[in-house]
């Protein structure tokens, strides 16, 4: 799977750790479908000369979290569960492309799935659950905050 240049790509606003890994580009690719891409550079490589697994997991986490955020019209969310399987290596100079979809949405949970492709191969499968944060609506006095 290749990066589609016709998609409306934008850079994910990286903060903290994500800024060290990125820039990560992100685009809506269709109904319930998003793509995120990261160009693999020297700084992303492990001692074996291929992309470090933590970099790929960060890409998957950022991609699925950003997609959960967009699927809820900008409502904030946080990762509460994350799982992955490594299937192939990603090499320097390749673009790691995460293809993401929301498998299910509950009232305050988003169930996400992602595949990361590079060099024409499926390299990582990941899934996770994101919890939507309580809204910032006012709480009547004497009531506990949600």
N, C-alpha and C positions, 0 to 999 in steps of 0.2 A: 504494500500500500504506500503510495507516494503522497507528499504534501500537495494539496490542491491550491494553486496560487489564486484561484478565483474566489476563494472564501474571504469573508470580511475579517482578516487577521488583526489582532491587537495584542499588545504586550500586556501580560498580567502584571499588575502593580506588585512587585516583590517587596516584602518587608523582611528584615532579619535574615534568617537562614535562606529563605527562598531567593533573596537578592543575590546571595553568594552562588547559587546554582545557576540562575537564569542569565540572560532573559528567556522566559518561557512565553511563546506566542500561543494565542487561544482564539478559536473561532467557532461559532455555531455552524454546523454542517448540515442541519436538517431538523425536522421535528424530532425532539428527544435524542439528538445526536450532536456531539461536540468533538472538536479536535484540538489537541495541544501539541506543540512541537518544541524540541530543544536540539540545537546544534551541538554535537559532541566535540569538545575541545580537549587539549592536553590536560587541563585542570580537572576534567571529569574522569580521568583514567585511573585504574587501580594498578597495583604492582605487576599484574599480568598483562598490562597494556591494553585492556578493554575497559569500557565504561563501568565504573563502580556501581554495584547494585543499589547502594543508597541513593545515588543520583537518579536512577530509574524509578525507585520507589517515591522519591520526592516529586518527580514529574507526574506519576500516577496520582499521588495525593493532591497535588495542586490542581491537576486537571479535573479530577472527580469532585473536589471541593468547590472549584469555580463553577462547574456545571450544576452542582446542587444549588449553589447561590443563584445562578441564573434561572434555574427551573422554578424557583420560588420568588421570582420577581425581585431579586436583590435582598432577600431575607438572609441574615447572617446564620452561619452554621459552623459546626465543629466536628472533626473526625472522632467517632467513638469506637469504631472497629475497622480493621484493615487487614487484608490477607493478600498473599501474592504467590506466584509460581514463576520462576525463571526458566525460560525455554531455550534461549540462544543469546549469544553475546552481541553487544552493540559496540561498534568500533569508532575510533577517531575519524572525524570528517563526515560521519553519517548523521542524519536527522532522526532522532527518536520521536516517533509520532504516536501519541496516545489517542485512541479512538474510544470515546466515552458515551455511555447511555445510562439513563436512569431506569433501572429495572423495576422499581416500585416506589411509590410515595405514600407514606402514611401521614397522619395529622402533623406530627413533628419530627418525622424521620424520612431520610432519603436513602434508598438502597441503590448503590451505583456499581457499575462494572466497567472495566477498561481493558483494552489490549494495547500493548506498545509494539509497534512495528519499526524495523530498520533494515535497510539493505535487502528489501524484498522478503524478509522473514518475520514471523511472529516471534517476539523475544520475551515478552512478559504478559502474564494475565494477572489482573488484580481486581479486587472487589472491596467494598467497604460500606459502612453506614455512617451517615452524617446526621447529627441532631440539630434541628433548627432552634436557634436561641429564642427565648421568650421575647415577645414584642415589647417595645418601649412605651406601650400605652400606660396612662396614669393608673395607679392602683388606689382605690378608695382608702381613706385613712383608717387605721386600725386593722387593715388586711395585710397579711404577709405578701411579700413580692413573690411572683412565680419563679 
